[in-house]
């Protein structure tokens, strides 16, 4: 089995327009930080991450590192739309974050 290390916990992956994978998830100082962020909105050091994975070379490049905040706690899924990456929120979030990318 082949694998590639990513700098965050992966929630979901989606194919990108160039044939790579977009791996979306989040990371914090400790695993318990994610739970605290979700349950108590105390999100110090927690961020949403999206990493582009080249499936042929098994290389990874982080393309989004967005700190948790009251408007967008944690991202869980990403998709490319034109020149943007749209990231969906987790745990009852009613927001989609849009990031310019290219």
Biopython code that builds the backbone (N, CA, C, O; Angstrom):
import numpy as np
from Bio.PDB.StructureBuilder import StructureBuilder

atoms = [
    (1, "UNK", "N", (0.835, -1.170, 0.000)),
    (1, "UNK", "CA", (0.000, 0.000, 0.000)),
    (1, "UNK", "C", (0.887, 1.244, 0.000)),
    (1, "UNK", "O", (1.865, 1.318, 0.744)),
    (2, "UNK", "N", (0.542, 2.206, -0.830)),
    (2, "UNK", "CA", (1.234, 3.492, -0.862)),
    (2, "UNK", "C", (0.433, 4.512, -0.068)),
    (2, "UNK", "O", (-0.793, 4.423, 0.006)),
    (3, "UNK", "N", (1.115, 5.468, 0.519)),
    (3, "UNK", "CA", (0.420, 6.516, 1.271)),
    (3, "UNK", "C", (1.258, 7.788, 1.255)),
    (3, "UNK", "O", (2.432, 7.779, 0.884)),
    (4, "UNK", "N", (0.627, 8.874, 1.666)),
    (4, "UNK", "CA", (1.313, 10.158, 1.785)),
    (4, "UNK", "C", (0.866, 10.803, 3.098)),
    (4, "UNK", "O", (-0.319, 10.793, 3.432)),
    (5, "UNK", "N", (1.821, 11.361, 3.835)),
    (5, "UNK", "CA", (1.497, 12.038, 5.090)),
    (5, "UNK", "C", (0.926, 13.419, 4.800)),
    (5, "UNK", "O", (1.422, 14.142, 3.936)),
    (6, "UNK", "N", (-0.121, 13.773, 5.535)),
    (6, "UNK", "CA", (-0.746, 15.087, 5.399)),
    (6, "UNK", "C", (-0.636, 15.841, 6.721)),
    (6, "UNK", "O", (-0.554, 15.220, 7.781)),
    (7, "UNK", "N", (-0.633, 17.181, 6.669)),
    (7, "UNK", "CA", (-0.412, 17.982, 7.874)),
    (7, "UNK", "C", (-1.670, 18.237, 8.700)),
    (7, "UNK", "O", (-1.708, 19.174, 9.496)),
    (8, "UNK", "N", (-2.706, 17.405, 8.515)),
    (8, "UNK", "CA", (-3.960, 17.621, 9.235)),
    (8, "UNK", "C", (-4.786, 16.340, 9.232)),
    (8, "UNK", "O", (-4.484, 15.391, 8.508)),
    (9, "UNK", "N", (-5.831, 16.330, 10.050)),
    (9, "UNK", "CA", (-6.796, 15.238, 10.043)),
    (9, "UNK", "C", (-7.644, 15.397, 8.791)),
    (9, "UNK", "O", (-8.093, 16.501, 8.484)),
    (10, "UNK", "N", (-7.866, 14.318, 8.073)),
    (10, "UNK", "CA", (-8.627, 14.381, 6.825)),
    (10, "UNK", "C", (-10.059, 13.941, 7.083)),
    (10, "UNK", "O", (-10.303, 12.857, 7.613)),
    (11, "UNK", "N", (-11.000, 14.795, 6.703)),
    (11, "UNK", "CA", (-12.423, 14.463, 6.800)),
    (11, "UNK", "C", (-12.959, 13.924, 5.484)),
    (11, "UNK", "O", (-13.633, 12.894, 5.456)),
    (12, "UNK", "N", (-12.657, 14.627, 4.388)),
    (12, "UNK", "CA", (-13.195, 14.239, 3.082)),
    (12, "UNK", "C", (-12.184, 14.537, 1.988)),
    (12, "UNK", "O", (-11.361, 15.445, 2.108)),
    (13, "UNK", "N", (-12.262, 13.751, 0.916)),
    (13, "UNK", "CA", (-11.438, 13.994, -0.266)),
    (13, "UNK", "C", (-12.342, 14.105, -1.488)),
    (13, "UNK", "O", (-13.381, 13.450, -1.573)),
    (14, "UNK", "N", (-11.931, 14.937, -2.422)),
    (14, "UNK", "CA", (-12.653, 15.137, -3.680)),
    (14, "UNK", "C", (-11.634, 15.238, -4.807)),
    (14, "UNK", "O", (-10.541, 15.776, -4.631)),
    (15, "UNK", "N", (-12.010, 14.710, -5.965)),
    (15, "UNK", "CA", (-11.165, 14.870, -7.145)),
    (15, "UNK", "C", (-11.149, 16.327, -7.555)),
    (15, "UNK", "O", (-12.176, 17.004, -7.514)),
    (16, "UNK", "N", (-9.983, 16.807, -7.950)),
    (16, "UNK", "CA", (-9.827, 18.164, -8.449)),
    (16, "UNK", "C", (-9.858, 18.148, -9.976)),
    (16, "UNK", "O", (-9.785, 17.085, -10.592)),
    (17, "UNK", "N", (-9.966, 19.318, -10.576)),
    (17, "UNK", "CA", (-10.048, 19.405, -12.033)),
    (17, "UNK", "C", (-8.773, 18.938, -12.730)),
    (17, "UNK", "O", (-8.821, 18.556, -13.900)),
    (18, "UNK", "N", (-7.637, 18.960, -12.038)),
    (18, "UNK", "CA", (-6.379, 18.535, -12.654)),
    (18, "UNK", "C", (-6.037, 17.076, -12.368)),
    (18, "UNK", "O", (-4.944, 16.626, -12.710)),
    (19, "UNK", "N", (-6.943, 16.333, -11.753)),
    (19, "UNK", "CA", (-6.706, 14.923, -11.460)),
    (19, "UNK", "C", (-6.065, 14.660, -10.114)),
    (19, "UNK", "O", (-5.837, 13.505, -9.753)),
    (20, "UNK", "N", (-5.771, 15.706, -9.368)),
    (20, "UNK", "CA", (-5.256, 15.522, -8.009)),
    (20, "UNK", "C", (-6.442, 15.395, -7.055)),
    (20, "UNK", "O", (-7.597, 15.531, -7.458)),
    (21, "UNK", "N", (-6.139, 15.136, -5.800)),
    (21, "UNK", "CA", (-7.177, 15.081, -4.771)),
    (21, "UNK", "C", (-7.093, 16.323, -3.895)),
    (21, "UNK", "O", (-6.003, 16.813, -3.601)),
    (22, "UNK", "N", (-8.249, 16.827, -3.482)),
    (22, "UNK", "CA", (-8.306, 17.862, -2.458)),
    (22, "UNK", "C", (-8.717, 17.178, -1.162)),
    (22, "UNK", "O", (-9.831, 16.666, -1.048)),
    (23, "UNK", "N", (-7.820, 17.171, -0.194)),
    (23, "UNK", "CA", (-8.084, 16.564, 1.108)),
    (23, "UNK", "C", (-8.375, 17.685, 2.099)),
    (23, "UNK", "O", (-7.509, 18.512, 2.385)),
    (24, "UNK", "N", (-9.591, 17.708, 2.617)),
    (24, "UNK", "CA", (-10.004, 18.771, 3.536)),
    (24, "UNK", "C", (-10.156, 18.222, 4.945)),
    (24, "UNK", "O", (-10.571, 17.080, 5.142)),
    (25, "UNK", "N", (-9.819, 19.040, 5.904)),
    (25, "UNK", "CA", (-9.970, 18.654, 7.301)),
    (25, "UNK", "C", (-9.523, 19.786, 8.203)),
    (25, "UNK", "O", (-9.663, 20.960, 7.862)),
    (26, "UNK", "N", (-8.987, 19.427, 9.349)),
    (26, "UNK", "CA", (-8.633, 20.434, 10.342)),
    (26, "UNK", "C", (-7.541, 19.887, 11.249)),
    (26, "UNK", "O", (-7.243, 18.692, 11.249)),
    (27, "UNK", "N", (-6.959, 20.787, 12.016)),
    (27, "UNK", "CA", (-5.896, 20.407, 12.938)),
    (27, "UNK", "C", (-5.894, 21.397, 14.100)),
    (27, "UNK", "O", (-6.300, 22.551, 13.960)),
    (28, "UNK", "N", (-5.431, 20.920, 15.233)),
    (28, "UNK", "CA", (-5.276, 21.756, 16.416)),
    (28, "UNK", "C", (-4.057, 21.301, 17.186)),
    (28, "UNK", "O", (-3.439, 20.295, 16.837)),
    (29, "UNK", "N", (-3.702, 22.034, 18.237)),
    (29, "UNK", "CA", (-2.536, 21.663, 19.041)),
    (29, "UNK", "C", (-2.629, 20.235, 19.586)),
    (29, "UNK", "O", (-1.621, 19.537, 19.691)),
    (30, "UNK", "N", (-3.839, 19.812, 19.929)),
    (30, "UNK", "CA", (-4.093, 18.450, 20.412)),
    (30, "UNK", "C", (-5.407, 17.983, 19.800)),
    (30, "UNK", "O", (-6.224, 18.808, 19.390)),
    (31, "UNK", "N", (-5.622, 16.683, 19.733)),
    (31, "UNK", "CA", (-6.880, 16.175, 19.187)),
    (31, "UNK", "C", (-8.066, 16.710, 19.981)),
    (31, "UNK", "O", (-9.119, 16.989, 19.407)),
    (32, "UNK", "N", (-7.909, 16.854, 21.275)),
    (32, "UNK", "CA", (-9.001, 17.369, 22.104)),
    (32, "UNK", "C", (-9.352, 18.817, 21.745)),
    (32, "UNK", "O", (-10.457, 19.276, 22.033)),
    (33, "UNK", "N", (-8.418, 19.533, 21.121)),
    (33, "UNK", "CA", (-8.687, 20.917, 20.711)),
    (33, "UNK", "C", (-9.827, 20.989, 19.707)),
    (33, "UNK", "O", (-10.608, 21.940, 19.721)),
    (34, "UNK", "N", (-9.927, 19.996, 18.840)),
    (34, "UNK", "CA", (-10.995, 19.963, 17.835)),
    (34, "UNK", "C", (-12.345, 19.810, 18.533)),
    (34, "UNK", "O", (-13.304, 20.506, 18.200)),
    (35, "UNK", "N", (-12.416, 18.907, 19.491)),
    (35, "UNK", "CA", (-13.662, 18.671, 20.236)),
    (35, "UNK", "C", (-14.054, 19.928, 21.013)),
    (35, "UNK", "O", (-15.223, 20.313, 21.026)),
    (36, "UNK", "N", (-13.080, 20.564, 21.659)),
    (36, "UNK", "CA", (-13.348, 21.790, 22.412)),
    (36, "UNK", "C", (-13.829, 22.902, 21.487)),
    (36, "UNK", "O", (-14.723, 23.669, 21.845)),
    (37, "UNK", "N", (-13.243, 22.987, 20.314)),
    (37, "UNK", "CA", (-13.667, 23.999, 19.340)),
    (37, "UNK", "C", (-15.122, 23.772, 18.943)),
    (37, "UNK", "O", (-15.907, 24.719, 18.892)),
    (38, "UNK", "N", (-15.482, 22.533, 18.663)),
    (38, "UNK", "CA", (-16.851, 22.226, 18.245)),
    (38, "UNK", "C", (-17.860, 22.404, 19.369)),
    (38, "UNK", "O", (-18.948, 22.937, 19.148)),
    (39, "UNK", "N", (-17.511, 21.966, 20.562)),
    (39, "UNK", "CA", (-18.497, 21.956, 21.646)),
    (39, "UNK", "C", (-18.572, 23.271, 22.424)),
    (39, "UNK", "O", (-19.632, 23.633, 22.935)),
    (40, "UNK", "N", (-17.451, 23.982, 22.513)),
    (40, "UNK", "CA", (-17.418, 25.190, 23.343)),
    (40, "UNK", "C", (-16.983, 26.446, 22.585)),
    (40, "UNK", "O", (-16.885, 27.522, 23.174)),
    (41, "UNK", "N", (-16.726, 26.314, 21.302)),
    (41, "UNK", "CA", (-16.257, 27.415, 20.461)),
    (41, "UNK", "C", (-14.981, 28.069, 20.992)),
    (41, "UNK", "O", (-14.739, 29.255, 20.771)),
    (42, "UNK", "N", (-14.172, 27.280, 21.693)),
    (42, "UNK", "CA", (-12.845, 27.710, 22.127)),
    (42, "UNK", "C", (-11.858, 27.066, 21.159)),
    (42, "UNK", "O", (-11.537, 25.884, 21.282)),
    (43, "UNK", "N", (-11.382, 27.848, 20.200)),
    (43, "UNK", "CA", (-10.680, 27.289, 19.045)),
    (43, "UNK", "C", (-9.244, 27.778, 18.894)),
    (43, "UNK", "O", (-8.733, 27.832, 17.775)),
    (44, "UNK", "N", (-8.583, 28.135, 19.989)),
    (44, "UNK", "CA", (-7.204, 28.615, 19.908)),
    (44, "UNK", "C", (-6.311, 27.575, 19.238)),
    (44, "UNK", "O", (-6.252, 26.424, 19.670)),
    (45, "UNK", "N", (-5.626, 27.986, 18.190)),
    (45, "UNK", "CA", (-4.692, 27.103, 17.499)),
    (45, "UNK", "C", (-5.323, 26.118, 16.539)),
    (45, "UNK", "O", (-4.616, 25.305, 15.944)),
    (46, "UNK", "N", (-6.635, 26.167, 16.372)),
    (46, "UNK", "CA", (-7.343, 25.236, 15.487)),
    (46, "UNK", "C", (-7.535, 25.901, 14.129)),
    (46, "UNK", "O", (-7.838, 27.092, 14.050)),
    (47, "UNK", "N", (-7.358, 25.129, 13.067)),
    (47, "UNK", "CA", (-7.545, 25.698, 11.734)),
    (47, "UNK", "C", (-8.088, 24.666, 10.757)),
    (47, "UNK", "O", (-7.922, 23.459, 10.933)),
    (48, "UNK", "N", (-8.739, 25.177, 9.729)),
    (48, "UNK", "CA", (-9.189, 24.383, 8.592)),
    (48, "UNK", "C", (-8.020, 24.274, 7.626)),
    (48, "UNK", "O", (-7.305, 25.248, 7.390)),
    (49, "UNK", "N", (-7.834, 23.094, 7.076)),
    (49, "UNK", "CA", (-6.752, 22.885, 6.112)),
    (49, "UNK", "C", (-7.294, 22.183, 4.876)),
    (49, "UNK", "O", (-8.195, 21.348, 4.959)),
    (50, "UNK", "N", (-6.732, 22.537, 3.740)),
    (50, "UNK", "CA", (-6.977, 21.809, 2.497)),
    (50, "UNK", "C", (-5.614, 21.551, 1.868)),
    (50, "UNK", "O", (-4.800, 22.463, 1.717)),
    (51, "UNK", "N", (-5.383, 20.304, 1.506)),
    (51, "UNK", "CA", (-4.124, 19.895, 0.903)),
    (51, "UNK", "C", (-4.400, 19.272, -0.459)),
    (51, "UNK", "O", (-5.304, 18.450, -0.608)),
    (52, "UNK", "N", (-3.608, 19.673, -1.450)),
    (52, "UNK", "CA", (-3.698, 19.081, -2.779)),
    (52, "UNK", "C", (-2.730, 17.895, -2.818)),
    (52, "UNK", "O", (-1.547, 18.046, -2.513)),
    (53, "UNK", "N", (-3.231, 16.729, -3.189)),
    (53, "UNK", "CA", (-2.426, 15.512, -3.233)),
    (53, "UNK", "C", (-2.258, 15.075, -4.683)),
    (53, "UNK", "O", (-3.239, 14.810, -5.377)),
    (54, "UNK", "N", (-1.014, 15.004, -5.133)),
    (54, "UNK", "CA", (-0.704, 14.460, -6.452)),
    (54, "UNK", "C", (-0.704, 12.940, -6.312)),
    (54, "UNK", "O", (0.174, 12.369, -5.665)),
    (55, "UNK", "N", (-1.684, 12.295, -6.917)),
    (55, "UNK", "CA", (-1.859, 10.852, -6.721)),
    (55, "UNK", "C", (-0.826, 10.036, -7.485)),
    (55, "UNK", "O", (-0.615, 8.865, -7.169)),
    (56, "UNK", "N", (-0.180, 10.625, -8.480)),
    (56, "UNK", "CA", (0.840, 9.900, -9.243)),
    (56, "UNK", "C", (2.180, 9.898, -8.528)),
    (56, "UNK", "O", (2.875, 8.882, -8.508)),
    (57, "UNK", "N", (2.544, 11.029, -7.942)),
    (57, "UNK", "CA", (3.832, 11.158, -7.259)),
    (57, "UNK", "C", (3.740, 11.000, -5.751)),
    (57, "UNK", "O", (4.762, 10.962, -5.066)),
    (58, "UNK", "N", (2.518, 10.906, -5.227)),
    (58, "UNK", "CA", (2.293, 10.841, -3.779)),
    (58, "UNK", "C", (2.985, 11.993, -3.048)),
    (58, "UNK", "O", (3.713, 11.798, -2.074)),
    (59, "UNK", "N", (2.729, 13.196, -3.559)),
    (59, "UNK", "CA", (3.215, 14.399, -2.897)),
    (59, "UNK", "C", (2.015, 15.227, -2.464)),
    (59, "UNK", "O", (0.930, 15.116, -3.036)),
    (60, "UNK", "N", (2.219, 16.047, -1.460)),
    (60, "UNK", "CA", (1.127, 16.857, -0.919)),
    (60, "UNK", "C", (1.596, 18.292, -0.747)),
    (60, "UNK", "O", (2.737, 18.553, -0.365)),
    (61, "UNK", "N", (0.676, 19.230, -1.043)),
    (61, "UNK", "CA", (0.973, 20.651, -0.886)),
    (61, "UNK", "C", (-0.239, 21.320, -0.250)),
    (61, "UNK", "O", (-1.331, 21.318, -0.818)),
    (62, "UNK", "N", (-0.039, 21.887, 0.924)),
    (62, "UNK", "CA", (-1.129, 22.586, 1.602)),
    (62, "UNK", "C", (-1.483, 23.847, 0.818)),
    (62, "UNK", "O", (-0.606, 24.643, 0.484)),
    (63, "UNK", "N", (-2.788, 24.026, 0.523)),
    (63, "UNK", "CA", (-3.211, 25.198, -0.243)),
    (63, "UNK", "C", (-4.100, 26.137, 0.568)),
    (63, "UNK", "O", (-4.261, 27.303, 0.205)),
    (64, "UNK", "N", (-4.674, 25.645, 1.652)),
    (64, "UNK", "CA", (-5.486, 26.499, 2.528)),
    (64, "UNK", "C", (-5.151, 26.178, 3.974)),
    (64, "UNK", "O", (-5.121, 25.015, 4.377)),
    (65, "UNK", "N", (-4.898, 27.229, 4.748)),
    (65, "UNK", "CA", (-4.701, 27.129, 6.191)),
    (65, "UNK", "C", (-5.458, 28.316, 6.779)),
    (65, "UNK", "O", (-4.945, 29.435, 6.817)),
    (66, "UNK", "N", (-6.684, 28.061, 7.235)),
    (66, "UNK", "CA", (-7.586, 29.131, 7.660)),
    (66, "UNK", "C", (-7.933, 28.965, 9.136)),
    (66, "UNK", "O", (-8.562, 27.974, 9.509)),
    (67, "UNK", "N", (-7.536, 29.913, 9.983)),
    (67, "UNK", "CA", (-7.798, 29.808, 11.422)),
    (67, "UNK", "C", (-9.298, 29.787, 11.739)),
    (67, "UNK", "O", (-10.081, 30.512, 11.125)),
    (68, "UNK", "N", (-9.682, 28.960, 12.690)),
    (68, "UNK", "CA", (-11.075, 28.909, 13.146)),
    (68, "UNK", "C", (-11.478, 30.256, 13.712)),
    (68, "UNK", "O", (-10.677, 30.939, 14.351)),
    (69, "UNK", "N", (-12.727, 30.634, 13.474)),
    (69, "UNK", "CA", (-13.254, 31.895, 13.974)),
    (69, "UNK", "C", (-14.764, 31.756, 14.116)),
    (69, "UNK", "O", (-15.328, 30.769, 13.645)),
    (70, "UNK", "N", (-15.432, 32.706, 14.747)),
    (70, "UNK", "CA", (-16.879, 32.574, 14.978)),
    (70, "UNK", "C", (-17.706, 32.415, 13.700)),
    (70, "UNK", "O", (-18.774, 31.804, 13.734)),
    (71, "UNK", "N", (-17.231, 32.951, 12.583)),
    (71, "UNK", "CA", (-17.990, 32.842, 11.342)),
    (71, "UNK", "C", (-17.820, 31.484, 10.663)),
    (71, "UNK", "O", (-18.719, 31.031, 9.954)),
    (72, "UNK", "N", (-16.673, 30.831, 10.873)),
    (72, "UNK", "CA", (-16.397, 29.550, 10.218)),
    (72, "UNK", "C", (-15.483, 28.740, 11.131)),
    (72, "UNK", "O", (-14.263, 28.901, 11.110)),
    (73, "UNK", "N", (-16.096, 27.861, 11.939)),
    (73, "UNK", "CA", (-15.318, 27.098, 12.924)),
    (73, "UNK", "C", (-14.347, 26.132, 12.272)),
    (73, "UNK", "O", (-13.134, 26.238, 12.449)),
    (74, "UNK", "N", (-14.895, 25.183, 11.512)),
    (74, "UNK", "CA", (-14.066, 24.122, 10.938)),
    (74, "UNK", "C", (-14.582, 23.727, 9.570)),
    (74, "UNK", "O", (-15.790, 23.636, 9.352)),
    (75, "UNK", "N", (-13.662, 23.492, 8.652)),
    (75, "UNK", "CA", (-14.022, 22.988, 7.333)),
    (75, "UNK", "C", (-13.912, 21.478, 7.284)),
    (75, "UNK", "O", (-13.122, 20.872, 8.008)),
    (76, "UNK", "N", (-14.719, 20.880, 6.419)),
    (76, "UNK", "CA", (-14.735, 19.428, 6.336)),
    (76, "UNK", "C", (-14.685, 18.886, 4.919)),
    (76, "UNK", "O", (-14.424, 17.699, 4.723)),
    (77, "UNK", "N", (-14.930, 19.735, 3.926)),
    (77, "UNK", "CA", (-14.940, 19.273, 2.537)),
    (77, "UNK", "C", (-14.569, 20.441, 1.631)),
    (77, "UNK", "O", (-14.897, 21.589, 1.931)),
    (78, "UNK", "N", (-13.887, 20.152, 0.525)),
    (78, "UNK", "CA", (-13.476, 21.208, -0.406)),
    (78, "UNK", "C", (-13.711, 20.759, -1.838)),
    (78, "UNK", "O", (-13.607, 19.577, -2.165)),
    (79, "UNK", "N", (-14.030, 21.736, -2.686)),
    (79, "UNK", "CA", (-14.217, 21.474, -4.108)),
    (79, "UNK", "C", (-13.737, 22.694, -4.885)),
    (79, "UNK", "O", (-13.892, 23.831, -4.439)),
    (80, "UNK", "N", (-13.153, 22.442, -6.055)),
    (80, "UNK", "CA", (-12.735, 23.536, -6.926)),
    (80, "UNK", "C", (-13.910, 24.025, -7.751)),
    (80, "UNK", "O", (-14.629, 23.235, -8.364)),
    (81, "UNK", "N", (-14.095, 25.332, -7.759)),
    (81, "UNK", "CA", (-15.108, 25.979, -8.589)),
    (81, "UNK", "C", (-14.393, 27.122, -9.309)),
    (81, "UNK", "O", (-14.106, 28.151, -8.697)),
    (82, "UNK", "N", (-14.106, 26.955, -10.588)),
    (82, "UNK", "CA", (-13.360, 27.976, -11.322)),
    (82, "UNK", "C", (-12.004, 28.216, -10.699)),
    (82, "UNK", "O", (-11.223, 27.280, -10.527)),
    (83, "UNK", "N", (-11.713, 29.470, -10.357)),
    (83, "UNK", "CA", (-10.438, 29.830, -9.733)),
    (83, "UNK", "C", (-10.530, 29.901, -8.219)),
    (83, "UNK", "O", (-9.721, 30.567, -7.573)),
    (84, "UNK", "N", (-11.508, 29.220, -7.657)),
    (84, "UNK", "CA", (-11.698, 29.227, -6.206)),
    (84, "UNK", "C", (-11.768, 27.803, -5.670)),
    (84, "UNK", "O", (-12.056, 26.851, -6.396)),
    (85, "UNK", "N", (-11.498, 27.694, -4.387)),
    (85, "UNK", "CA", (-11.770, 26.465, -3.642)),
    (85, "UNK", "C", (-12.847, 26.816, -2.627)),
    (85, "UNK", "O", (-12.684, 27.729, -1.818)),
    (86, "UNK", "N", (-13.947, 26.080, -2.679)),
    (86, "UNK", "CA", (-15.052, 26.281, -1.739)),
    (86, "UNK", "C", (-14.937, 25.217, -0.657)),
    (86, "UNK", "O", (-14.736, 24.039, -0.954)),
    (87, "UNK", "N", (-15.065, 25.636, 0.601)),
    (87, "UNK", "CA", (-14.921, 24.728, 1.739)),
    (87, "UNK", "C", (-16.212, 24.739, 2.545)),
    (87, "UNK", "O", (-16.696, 25.795, 2.953)),
    (88, "UNK", "N", (-16.764, 23.550, 2.767)),
    (88, "UNK", "CA", (-17.983, 23.410, 3.557)),
    (88, "UNK", "C", (-17.663, 23.212, 5.020)),
    (88, "UNK", "O", (-16.670, 22.577, 5.375)),
    (89, "UNK", "N", (-18.521, 23.767, 5.868)),
    (89, "UNK", "CA", (-18.329, 23.697, 7.314)),
    (89, "UNK", "C", (-18.865, 22.414, 7.924)),
    (89, "UNK", "O", (-19.511, 21.608, 7.253)),
    (90, "UNK", "N", (-18.589, 22.243, 9.192)),
    (90, "UNK", "CA", (-18.932, 21.040, 9.941)),
    (90, "UNK", "C", (-19.875, 21.406, 11.090)),
    (90, "UNK", "O", (-19.977, 22.570, 11.477)),
    (91, "UNK", "N", (-20.544, 20.420, 11.614)),
    (91, "UNK", "CA", (-21.303, 20.512, 12.867)),
    (91, "UNK", "C", (-22.360, 21.609, 12.859)),
    (91, "UNK", "O", (-22.339, 22.508, 13.699)),
    (92, "UNK", "N", (-23.262, 21.529, 11.926)),
    (92, "UNK", "CA", (-24.362, 22.479, 11.904)),
    (92, "UNK", "C", (-24.013, 23.825, 11.306)),
    (92, "UNK", "O", (-24.810, 24.760, 11.376)),
    (93, "UNK", "N", (-22.843, 23.936, 10.725)),
    (93, "UNK", "CA", (-22.454, 25.197, 10.104)),
    (93, "UNK", "C", (-23.403, 25.534, 8.962)),
    (93, "UNK", "O", (-23.861, 24.647, 8.242)),
    (94, "UNK", "N", (-23.690, 26.798, 8.805)),
    (94, "UNK", "CA", (-24.548, 27.227, 7.704)),
    (94, "UNK", "C", (-23.760, 28.096, 6.723)),
    (94, "UNK", "O", (-24.318, 28.986, 6.081)),
    (95, "UNK", "N", (-22.463, 27.828, 6.616)),
    (95, "UNK", "CA", (-21.609, 28.668, 5.779)),
    (95, "UNK", "C", (-20.737, 27.836, 4.847)),
    (95, "UNK", "O", (-20.391, 26.690, 5.132)),
    (96, "UNK", "N", (-20.399, 28.457, 3.729)),
    (96, "UNK", "CA", (-19.400, 27.939, 2.807)),
    (96, "UNK", "C", (-18.343, 29.027, 2.675)),
    (96, "UNK", "O", (-18.660, 30.178, 2.374)),
    (97, "UNK", "N", (-17.096, 28.662, 2.899)),
    (97, "UNK", "CA", (-16.000, 29.619, 2.760)),
    (97, "UNK", "C", (-15.416, 29.489, 1.355)),
    (97, "UNK", "O", (-15.206, 28.383, 0.858)),
    (98, "UNK", "N", (-15.157, 30.630, 0.725)),
    (98, "UNK", "CA", (-14.600, 30.649, -0.625)),
    (98, "UNK", "C", (-13.196, 31.243, -0.578)),
    (98, "UNK", "O", (-12.977, 32.302, 0.008)),
    (99, "UNK", "N", (-12.247, 30.545, -1.206)),
    (99, "UNK", "CA", (-10.860, 30.985, -1.234)),
    (99, "UNK", "C", (-10.401, 31.090, -2.680)),
    (99, "UNK", "O", (-10.556, 30.149, -3.458)),
    (100, "UNK", "N", (-9.837, 32.237, -3.035)),
    (100, "UNK", "CA", (-9.271, 32.385, -4.365)),
    (100, "UNK", "C", (-8.027, 31.510, -4.455)),
    (100, "UNK", "O", (-7.233, 31.450, -3.516)),
    (101, "UNK", "N", (-7.859, 30.835, -5.583)),
    (101, "UNK", "CA", (-6.731, 29.919, -5.719)),
    (101, "UNK", "C", (-6.297, 29.829, -7.176)),
    (101, "UNK", "O", (-7.147, 29.753, -8.064)),
    (102, "UNK", "N", (-5.056, 29.836, -7.429)),
    (102, "UNK", "CA", (-4.382, 29.581, -8.713)),
    (102, "UNK", "C", (-3.028, 30.178, -8.667)),
    (102, "UNK", "O", (-2.280, 30.086, -9.640)),
]
sb = StructureBuilder()
sb.init_structure("model")
sb.init_model(0)
sb.init_chain("A")
sb.init_seg("    ")
for serial, (resi, resn, name, xyz) in enumerate(atoms, 1):
    if name == "N":
        sb.init_residue(resn, " ", resi, " ")
    sb.init_atom(name, np.array(xyz, "f"), 0.0, 1.0, " ", f" {name:<3s}", serial, name[0])
structure = sb.get_structure()
